[in-house]
Amino acid sequence: MRPHRLRVTAFGAFGGTVEVDFDDLATAGLFLLHGETGAGKTTLLDAIGFALYGRVPGERGKARRLRSDHAAAGTPTEVQLEATIGERRTRITRRPEQDRPKRRGGGTTTEQAKILLEEHDAGQWRAVSTRLGEADEHVRDLMGMSADQFYQVVLLPQGQFAQFLHADAEDRAKLLQKLFGTDRFRQVEEWLADRRRTTARDVEQAEMDIKDLVARVTQVAGVPPPGTEAADDGEGLPPEGWAAGLAEAAAAQAAASEGQVSAHRIELERVQDRQRDAERLADRQRRRTDALRTGDQLAQEAPGIEELRQELAAALRGGEVTPALEEAERTAGALHSAYQTERQARAAVALIPQAREQATAAELRAGAQRHVTNCGRLDGLRSLSEQAAAEDETAASARAAAAALAAQIAAAEAEAGAPS
């Protein structure tokens, strides 16, 4: 925060209006506020604190009365501070709660506290807030500290610094704690001490865990417990690099074992290859034996096979008469139809005896001749039908025998043609 201009009216030691231009004072660098007691040095600092936070530091902050006793009745108490806060040109005009004469009639009335917060933007002042709570929060955010922090760090209350210079060590510590709020450092110190105790317990527990792990490692690895003469971190702890040495030894042993496993794996694959070759050879020998056995059996059954071949040839020749058999079947059908026609004719002749009596002898002889001819034909068809039926039975038997013989021959050829 960098103040530029301060204007004080009817505030503290000033009954009228006083304006301080800090930019002019700061042209030569640092500047000093000095003067006799009661000249208003503290009032200027109080006015800065009041403009920023609405109250003054020290014991004066407990008193609600900030108005000057030397001010005229109609002059309002007001503080205006123009400063750069957080890289923003800000102007704060604040009035405390105060009594003023009534505009009508006699007596006074209480005027509530007021504030006007403005920011300089584009060459002119722009109002930001006129509400106390909102403006105070905005200023606190810009300052980055509360009023107590500001008065402890930036504006020390009058009299407390001199008290600090003349106090003994214990009182000085208490005063520093009061001025700068060093309670948090004491809390940090207590937290660090508690943290140290907690860490010590954690270290002790870690050492116990390490000892337990060492015991388990020595038991699994089959090595004696490590000596404690080289241990610097604590009694009973293994020397530095002990676990790494065991790990390296285990790694070397694992590498050697891996080499042995690889060699055994190669030998196993070689043995498995020989086993597969032996199995293939045994399978070939078994198939050769079966083929030889099948060949001997076929040689023994050759006469029977020849007979079956002859029967198959006869059956095939019998199959050639299939068209004649079909013609015989059609002839048998025609014969059956002729029989039915004959029966119907005979029935018709029996039903009309008068027509038969009126027929002439020539017609009767012609009809008889036709019947004789039909009967002859029927007798020929009957014999042909009987012959066709016999040939059908022979052909069916020949087909069955041919199918069975073909199956046997196919099986024999498959056995004879199987690879040895």
C-alpha angles and dihedrals in degrees: 000000000000117000117216105175137003126194120187125188125185090339125140112313094359116087094181135029121303124182126194121193106205092184090064091046093049096053090093094044119248119025134192130221107216138158144120124306110285094020090120105257093133091042091062091052090045089050091055091049091045093050091051102039108011095245140068128239130252127015091331089068090067091062113080092204112093098152118113116249089218096057122110117253094247096046112098121220109247140160124197121188124185112194143145109249120177092349090305123117102229134181120198121191113185135176123191125222105282145158120252133177116271115255090225124038127350134306131047138281132207116251115204122235115274137193137187117195116193137175128206109239129166094348097311140077118259122196113239103177142347097187118100100222095043094045093046091052091048092051091046090053091049093048094045092218140073126247093261091051091047093052092045096049108024108023113032112200113256114266097018094088092055089047088053092053094052098039125103122245096272095045090043090054091050091048092048088049090052096044099043101026095241092172088101090059090052088050089050090051091050090047090051091050091049089046090052091053091047091048091049090054090048090050091050091049090047090053090051090049090049091051090050091050091048090053092050092046093050090048094050095040093045094230129132118260114271120259121254099214092090095045115109101168097064145328114284095017119127119250119264113279094021094117091042090054091051089048092051091048091048090048092051091048090048090051091051091047090049089054091051090048090051091051092048090047091054091048091048091052090050092051091046090052090052090048091052090049090051092049091051091049092048090050091052091049091049092050091047091052091049091048092051090049091049091049092053090048091051090049090053092047095045095106092051091047090052090053089050090051090053091049089050091052091050090049091051090051089049088055089062091069090062093105091052089050091051090050089050089052091052090047091050088053091051090048090053090051090049090052090053091048090050092052092048091049093049090050091050092049091050092051096054108049093155091059088050091052092049094050116105124241092250092054091048092050090049092049091047090050091052091050091050090050092049091048090052091050091048091051090051092048090048092055090045090051092051090049091049091051091052091048090049091056091047092049092049091051090047092050092051092047091047092051092049092046092048090052092050092047091049091050092048092048091048091052092045092048096048112118116254 
